[in-house]
Amino acid sequence: MWSYRARSGLRHGITAVTLAILSWSAGGCQRPDQPPPDEAAAKAKAKPYPMRVIVADDPALAAAIERLWKARIDNELQLQQMTVAELEAARPLPADIVIYPSACLGTLVEHDLLAVPSSEALEDPQYEARDVFELQRRIEGRWGTEIYGFSMGSPLLVLMYRADLFEALKLTPPRTWAEYQELVPRLGRDALGAAAPPADRPWHATIEPRAAGWGGRLLLARAAAYAAHPSQFSTFFDYDSMRPLIAGPPFERALAELVAVNAGSPHTQLHSPDSARAAMLRGEAAMALTWPHRAGSEAPVSLAPDVRIGFAELPGATEVYNFVERTWTRRDAERAEDQVPLLATAGRLASVTKHARRPRETARILALLTGREWSREISPTSPAATLFRQSHVQDPQRWTDEGLPREAAAQYAEVVRDALSRPTGMVCLRIPGYQRYLAALDQAVQDACAGTQTPPAALASAAEAWIAITTELGMDSQRTAYMRSLGLEP
């Protein structure tokens, strides 16, 4: 029989999840007054099924799950690591549970590899669904009208800034992209005067992640507030014709602003969120679009002694584009600076596979792994995850850089909570072939920043590439997947 060993920090007593673990090897439900037949009794005495878990592209997360499982559950775990390419090519998945980047959700569902988890798991008190941030619970794990994924944390690009410098200059974090654009020149070395860093110290007014795999995501994060109109579902494609919308005005504006900020940049390298974060901690920038974490680094970057860090949501916009009416409109006066988070920028989801041997019990075990207690020990180990529950806000330093003071960690936690508690967010592209679509956007950002194409021309080239990708993968199947990505059923 499966057995579960309680440890400090976990609730004691038998819960539905614990019962699921205990019943994993059982042959089905029997009335107490009906002894099982000989065959069932023999099966009950046999070695129970091992739990088969696949983790994609996250060795640290895999190691944390294996360590916690061995410490608290007596029975066998068969854990397999795969690359995303191997995962998306698998038919079927030889596992009961799969843990994967949030962007893979659509591909896995459209390939018929995932099962909808039982409602009992989502309602289990040990999982405590209401503790999960609203947009994580309601949108990021959803495909079509069903919830397939349990969140393990999904970082957002946030504004990381030098709180000490902002205070000295009597500045406040920008609330809109227009304010951000105006602020950047004021934070250049030559404009800082006495507040400027020493001449031999690297300095950037802002660092935006444009390294391979990030230019397209950066553009979408910048465009979200311009493109996510409250009265329309679609932002990337016209979901009737699958005509790309990314060459339209909201994306053109976002790319033009991105190019303006990065024009003549002294960067000797294109930054990832990780390297941007490290530069901020070393005191080499006034702002960066990134997120903090303490995972995945053998040599953590220390916070420079003269640096104090603050966090804010990415800027928003006072105008949003209406694709149907083809016009810019002002947001509601009471929400004039709406900020729209870009979901599934990174993140990890966990799901029951279509070939799980006992899907109901597997879902309950998954609820334990992603629930309130165990998530505090598993999620912080992944650089692609972050806090995702109201209860996590009370202990934010588990997820943030080792040298970051509690005050800054608490501010980051509040920023994430507020962003993921908003009424809406824009989900990063995650239909089959999403890597190729995003690579085309990466190229558009690179070409526009290099000056080899204007922003409109670069986006027009990306739109042509998107049409070719959609045609190659199948117009009808891609249309169906895109509608489901919006929470609709075709």
N, C-alpha and C positions, 0 to 999 in steps of 0.2 A: 504493500500500500504506500501511496505517497504520504509523506509526513512533513510537517512544517514546524521549525524550531523558532519559538518567539525570542526576540532580542530586545535589549533596551532601546527605547525610542519608538517601538511599535506598539500598537494597541494589543492588549491581551484578550483572550477569549476566542471562541470560534465564530468566524464571520462567514459570509457566503463565499468569499474568495478562498478562505482556508478550507471550507468544505469542498470546494471545487478541486483543490490540490489533493485533498484526501481521497476524493472519489475518482481521480484520473484513471486509475487502473481497474476500476470496478466494471462489471459486465452489464450494468444497467440497473434500474430501480427494481427492488423486490419488496413485497409486503413482508413485515416481520414474521407473520405466521406462516409464511411459505418458504421453506428452506430451498436454497438454489439447487438445481439439478447438478449431477456429478460433473458434467462438463463445465458449468459455470464455476463450481467450487474449485476445479483444477485451475481455471483461468485466474481466479482470485488469488491463488497461491503462487502463480507464476510471476516472474519478474515484470514489473510495470513498464509501460511504454516510457522511454526517455522523452523529455521535452525537447523538440527540435526547434532551434532558433537560428535565423539568419540575420546577420548585421552587415549592412552595406556601407563601405567606405567610412568606417568609424572604429578603428582599433581600440581607442581609449574607452569608448562606450561599451564595446564588446567585453573588454577586460573587467569593467566595473560590474556588468551584469553577471559574468561568470563568478567573480569574487563574492558578490552578495548572495548569489544562488547557493554556492557551496557552503557559505557560512550559515544560511538560514533554512535551507531546504535539503532534506536528506537524500533525495532521489536524483537520478542522473539527468544531466543537461548535455545535450549534443549541440554545441554552438559552432556555427560555420560562418566564416567571413567571406564576403564577395565584394567585387567592385560593382559600381552601378551598372556598367555595361553588361557584366555577367548576370546581374539580377534581372535586368530588363529583357535579356535574351532567354531566360530560363523558361521551360515549358515541360512540366509544371514546376512549382517551387517545392523542393523537397523539405518542407518545414511546416511547423504548426504556427509559428510566429515569425514575422519579418519586420525588421526595423530599418528605416530607409530615409533618405533625404525627402523633405516635404514635396519637392518638385516632381518626384517620381510617382506620386499618387495616381495621377491620371493614366499614365502608361500601365501601371500595374492593374488598375481596375479595367481599363479597356482591353487588356490582354486576358481578362477573366482569371486573375491570380489571387484576388482578395475576396474575403467573405464579409458580409455585414455582421458586426458583432452582436451578440445577444443583448436585448434590452436590459436583462438582469445585471449584466456587467456594467453598463453605463449608469445604472441606478444603484449600484452597490455602495453602501456607506463608506467602505474602505477606499473606494475610488473618489467619491465625493465630487461629482461632476460640477456642482455649482461653485466649487473652489477654483476651477479653471477659468482663466480670463475669457471674457465673452467671445472675442473674435477667434481665439484658439479653439474654443469648444464648438462654436456655431458655424465657422466658415472653413478654417484651414484643413480640418479633417474630413470635410464633406466633399462628395462627388455626386453630382446630380442631386437627388433628394435624400440621399442616405449618408450617414456618418460611417466612414470606413476606418479612420485613423484616430488613435489615441495620441494626443500630443505628448512629446517629451521635451518640449521647449523649442521656440523658434525666434531667433534674434531678429531685431529690426535694425536697420541703419538708424542711428541716432546722432544728434549733434553733441560731440565731446568738445569742450572748450576750456580755455585757461581762465578759471574763475578769478584767480589773483590779478591777471592782466585786465580782465573786463572790469573788475572792481576799481583798479587804479585809474582806468580811463573812463569810468562812469558809463559803461556800456551795458546793455542787456542783450540776452540771446535773441536773435532775429525770429520774429513770428511768421514772416512771409519770405518767399524767395526774393521778392523785390528788396526787402530790408537786408537780406543776406548778401545780395549782389552789391549793395551800397556799402556794406560793412567791410567786405574783403579788402578793398584798397586801403582802408584806414588801418589795417593790421599788418601791412607790409613793413619790412625792416626800415625803409627810408621814411615812412610816415609815422613811426612810433616815437621818434625823438629820444628823449631820456629813457623811455621804457623799452627801447630796442635791446635785444640780446647782444652779447659780445660779437664782434665781427667774425671771430673764428668758429662761431657756433652755427650749425645749420638752422635755417629759419624758413617757415612757410606761413603765409597768412591763413591758408586752409589746405587740407589734403583731402582729395576725393578719390575713392578707390577706382582705378581704371585699369588695373592689371588684368591679364587674361581671365575671362569668365566673369568680370565685374563691371566692365564698361556698360553693357546692356542693362544690367540690374541697377546700376547707378542712374542711368537715364530714366528707367521706369519709376524709381523712387522719387526722382525730381519731378516727373511728369504726373504723378498720382493725383496731386491736388488740382491740377489743371484738367485732367481727363475724366476723373470719376464724378460725373454729373449725377445728382441724386435721383433724377427721373429716368436714367437709362441703365441697362444692364451691361452693355458691351463697351469695351474700351480698346481692345486689340484688333478685333475683326468685326465686320458686319456679319452677324451670325446667320443671316439668310443667304448671303452670297459668298461669305468667307473672303470678301475683299479686305485687305489689311487697312487699318486705320492709323498705323504708326507714322505715316507721312503727313498726318493732319496737323492742324494748328497747335494743339496742346503739346505734342511731342516736338514740333519745330521750336516752340518757345522754350521748352525745357532744354533742348540741345543747344540752342543759341546761347542761353544763359550759362550752361555748362562750359561751352567753348570760351565765353568771355572771361569766366573765372580762371580757367586754366591756360589762357593765352600767355605765352612768354613765361610759363611756369619754370622756376629754377630746378624742378625735380630732375634728378639724374636717373630716377627709376619710376616706373608706374607702380603705384601702391595697391596692395590688397587691404582689406579691412584690418588684418593682423598687423601689417607693417605700419599702417597709418596710426593704429592704436599705440604701437611701440614708440613711434616718433613723438606722439603727444606725451607719453609718460616721461620721455627723456627731455621734454621741454623744448622741442624743435618746431612746434607749430602753435598757432593761436586757436585753430579749430580743426576738426577732422570729422568726417562722416564714417562712423565705425560703431563698434560696441565693445564693452569690456568683457574679459573672461580670464580665468586662471588655468584653463585646461590646455593641454597639448604642447607645453613648452618645458624643456628640461632646464632652461636657464631663464627664469622670469625676468622681465625688464623691471628695474627698480624705478620708483617715482623719484624724479629729480628733487633735491631738497628745497628748491625755491619755487616749486610748481604746486598749484592747487587746482584740482580738476572739478568741472561742473558738467552736468548733462541736461539736455533739452530735447524735445521731439524735433524731428526734421521740420523745417518751415512749411507753412501752408500757402494758401493763395486766397485773394479776395475775389478772383474771377475764376470761373470754370467754363469749359467749352461744351456747348450742346451740339452733338454730332447730327442730331435730327434736324434742328433748325439752322445749323451751320452758323452759329453766332456765339460770341462770348457773353456770358451773363454774370452779374454780380451775385455773390452768395447772399443768403438771408442776412439781414443787418445784424441779427443777434449772433450769427455764426460766420462773421465776415472773414475770419482768418482760419477757417477750417483746415485742419491738418488731416491728411489721409495716409495712414501707414501702408506700406507695401508688404503684404504677407508672403510667406514662403520664400523669403529672400535666401534663407539657409534653412535651418530647422530640421528636426527629426520627428517622424511619425512611427507608430507601431501598430501593426494590424494582424488580424487572424487570416491565415491563408485559406484559399479555397479548398485545399487538400488537407486541412487540419483534421486529425483523426477524431477528436472530440471537440468540435468548435465551441459549444456552449461553455464547457469547462475551461477551454483554452482562453476564451474571452475574459473569463473571470480572473485567470492567472495574469493575463495582460493588464487587467485593471489594477492588480496588486503592484506590478512592476512600474506602472505609470501613476499610481495613486499618491495620495498626499504624503505618506511616510517614505516609501522607497524612492520616490522621485528626488527627494532631497539628497540622496546619496548617489544616484545614477546620473541625473541630468547634468550636474556641474562638471562631470569628467569630460564632456564633449565640447570642443570649441565651436561646434555648429549648433549648440543648444543654449538655452538660458532659462531663467526663472519663468514660470508660466502659471502660477497659482497665487491666489490672494495670500495664502499662508506663507508662500516663499518670500513675500515682501518683508516679513518679520526677520528674516535671516539672509539678507542679500549678499553678504560677503562670501557665501559659499560659491557664488557664480562670478565674482569680480576679481580683478587682479589683486595679488597678494598684498602689494604695498598701498592699495587704494584705501584711504581712511573710510571708516564706517559712514561718515556723513555723506561722502560722495557716492558710496555704494547704495545708500538709502535713497539718494536722489535719483540714481539710475533706475532702481526698482520702481519708484513712483512714476518715472517717465514711461517705462514699459507698461506698467499697470494702466496708466491713463490712456496710452495709445491703443492698447488692446481692449479697452473698455469703451471705445468710441462706437457710434452706431454703424459705422461702415468702414471698410478698408478695401484696397485694391489688391487682388491676389496676383503674384508674379505668374508669368506664363508657365503652364505645366501640362500642356497636352502632349501626346506622343510626338517626338521630334523636338521637344522644347529646347534641347541643347543646341540644335542647329538654328532654330529661330533666334535664340539669344546670341549665338555667335555672329549672326548677321547684324544684330544691333551693336555688338562689340565693335565690329568693323566700321559701322557708321560713326560711332563715337570716336574711334581712332582716326578715321579719315577727316572728320570735321575738326578735331583738335589739331591735327597735323596741317590743316589748311589745304589739303589736296582736293577737298570737296566742300561746298557750302553746306550748312546744316540741312536745308531743304533737299539738295541733291543727294547727300549721304543717306537721308531717310528714304528718298525715292528708290535708291539702289537697294536698301534693306527691304523695302516693300516688294520689289521685284523678286528678291531672293525668297521672301516668305511665300509668294505665289508659287514659285517653282517647288518649294518644299512641300506645300500643301498638295499640289498637283501630283507630285511623286508619291506621297504617302496615301493619297486617296481623298478626294474632295468630300465625299459623303461621310466617310469615317471620321475625318478631321472636324467636319461641321458638328457631328454628333458629340464628339469628345469636347469641343469647345463649348457647346451649349451646356453640357454636364459640368464643365469647369465653372460655369456661372451659377450653378445650383438649379439648373433647369433640366427638364427631360424633353428630348426632341419629339 
